[in-house]
Amino acid sequence: MFEENYSKLTRSDKSLFAEAVSDLLYECYITRTYYDRSLKISKLNPTYAYIDRHYALIEEYLSFLSIVLSKSDEDGVIFIASSIEKNHLKIDSVTTLIVYALRSYYEEQLSLKPETLEILMTSGQCNKLFHELGLSTATKRLSTTTIADSLRVLESFNIVTRYRGRFSDSSYSFYILPTIKYVISSEKMNALYQFINGESDTLDDGGLFNDYKAENDNPPEIKEVGEGFYSLEGNVGDEE
């Protein structure tokens, strides 16, 4: 069935198909809009539009790799995950805690501005948030350097995107994208809350990304597509 439908695509569409799938496997999360730093405006994402238009075909193709394709029209997010217990991305405790903090901030701001999908945050607001949540006491590894490193990783997966400056600068700003809602489960959020507030003395590193379960009938367990399907190399820098 896939071969039959794929053969109907034009040469141009086949080229776009390859690019879209490559972007999915590399970044895992594709958003409907993206911030163009050169033009300083948000633009519609042609990759998202292509995947949306050929969703069934790409979904079938990825199923051969045991990869689940998911979409939220409300949030404008398309993402993938492995359906088998392999290829989990392991991240450090600092990045885990930062995801927790950004998710908390995102949901709080979204309740005030429900019509907004991207939430702007400055480095000052970021540091203030970490202090208020007690992250600086939860781990001694939290520093300007480790925060910058973690934000670069999150940017490579379209969880955040820079607005001004570089994460290594003394002052910068970035957007928290709606993809933050699909990175961490309610169970993990609760576990992190207990750790930060001293109710638990352990923090489980690794396996954070896409520990998310869709709320529908018989939902598949969503797991991160990791090593073997994409590489972080070349996509975590601060270049403009």
N, C-alpha and C positions, 0 to 999 in steps of 0.2 A: 504494500500500500504506500509506504513512504517513497520508494523508488518511482512509483507511478506518478505521485503528486509532485515529487521533486523534479522529475523530467519535464513537467509542464512549465517550470519557471523559465524566464528568459535568462540569457547569459548574464545580464546586469543583476537580476534578482539572485542568481546563484552566487555571484560575487558578494552581494550584500548579505546573503545567508551565511556565508563563511565568516564574514567580518562580525556579524551579530553573535554567532555562536562563540567565536573566539573571545569577544568582549565578555560574554556571559561566563565562560570558563575562567577567564582571567580575573574579572572583578567581582563576580558572584551576584552583585546587585546593580540593576539598571534603573535609573529614575526617569520619569516622564519629562522633567525639565532639568537643566543644568546651568550653572553660573559661568558665563563667559567672562573671564577676568580681563581679557583684552578690550572687550566692548563694555564691560561693567554692567551687563544686563543678564537676566535669566532667559534662556531660549528653550524651545521645544527640542527634545532629544530625538534625532532621526533613528537612532538604534532602537530606542523604546518603541517608536512608531512602527518600525519594520517588524519587530518581534510580535507586537500586538496584532499586526495584520496577518502574520503567518504563524500565529501561536500554536495551532494544532500540529502543523508540520514540524516546527522546532521541538515541541513537546514530545512528539513521537521519536524524533531523531535522538534526543537526549535520553529517552527511556532505554535505548540500547546500551547506554553507559551506566544504567541504574541511577540516573540523575532525575530528580523531580523538579519540574518547572512550576513556579507559583506566581500568582499575580494579584495585586490589590488595586482595583480601579479607583477606589476611594483615596488611597495614599499616593497613587501613581508610582508604584514600585513593582518591578519584576525581579524575581530572584531564583536561584537554583540551590539545590542541596543533594547530597548523596542519600539514597534510600537504603544503603547498606552500612554496616558498622565499620566503615573504613574512611580513611582520608579526612580525619578531623584536624582542623587547624588549632594548634596549641599556642596560646598567648600567655604573656606573663601577668603577674598579679596587678601591676600598675595599670596596664591596659584594661584589664577586667574591671578594676575599680573606676577607671575613667569612663568606661561605657556605662556603668551603673549611674555615675553622676550625671552624665550627659542625657541619659534616658529620663532621669528624674526631672532635670531642668526642662527638657523638651516637653514632657507631659504637663508640667506646671504652666509653661508659657502657652501651650496649645489650648489649655482651658481658658486662657484669657483672650486668645486670638484664634478661635477654631477654624477660621477661614484660611489660615496660613499653614503651609506645609513645611517651609524651611524657616528655622529659627536662627537669627543672627546672635552670635556670642563673641564678646571680646576676651582678650587674654586676662584682663582685669576681672571680669565677671567669672571667668573660668577659675582663676586662683581663689577668688572669694568663695565660690561654690565649694571647692575642694576643702577649704578651711571650715566652712559651715557644716559640711557633712562629716567632718572628722577624718578625711582621707589622709591628712598629713600625720595623724597619730596612728592610723590603721596600718601604715607601711612606711618604713624608713627609706624605701627606695624612691619615693616620690620627690622629684626634683625638676628643675627647668629642663634639663636634658632628657630625662625619662618621659616627661610629659610631651615634649616635642616629638620624641621617637614614637610614642603611642599614637599621637594625632596623625603622624605620617602614615602609620599602618591603617588607621581608620579611614584616612583619605583614599588610600589605595583600593579600598572596598566600597567607596561611595557612601560611607557612613557620615562623613563630614566633608566639606569642601572649603578651601580657603577663600576669603573675601579680600582681605588686605594683608600684606606682609607675609613673612615666612614664619613657620612654627619655631624656628631658632632665633627669631628676633625678640627684642624685649617687649615689643607691642605688636599684636596682630589680632585679626578677627576672622571668624569662620562661620559658615552655616552648618547647623545640625540638620541632617536630611531625614525624611520620614522613614528611611531604611533603619534608623535606630530602633524602631518599634519591633523589628523582626530579627534582631540580633540576640536578644536575651529574653528568656522565659520568665514568667511570674515566679516560678519556683526559684530560679537563680537570683532574681531580684530580692526575694525574701531572704535567701541564704546570705547574700551580700549585706543586706540590712542588718541581719543578726551579727555578722562578723564585725561590721563597722561599729555597732553599738555594744560590742563586748559580750553578746549573748552566745557567740561561738568563737573558739580560739583558732580555727583553721579556715583557710581559704583555698579552695580547690582550683589550682591553675589549670588552664588548658581546656579545650573542648567548649569554649564559650560560644563561638560563632554558630548561629543558627541552631541553638538549643531551643527552638521555637516550634510550637505545635499549633497548626491552624485550627480555629474554632469552627468546625463544621462536623457533619455526620461522618463517622469513621475517618477522622483526619489521619493522614500519613505522618509519621514522625520525620521532621525536617532536620537533616544534619548537614554540616558544612562540607562543601566540596573543597578538598585541600590538596596536599601534595600529590602530584601525578596528573592533576588536571589544570593547574595554573602555577605560576611562579610569581613571587613578590619582587623579584629582581627587576630593576629598572622602572619601578612604579611607586617608589616610596620617597623620592627626593623632594626638594623644595623649589625646583625650577619654576619660573614664572611661565 
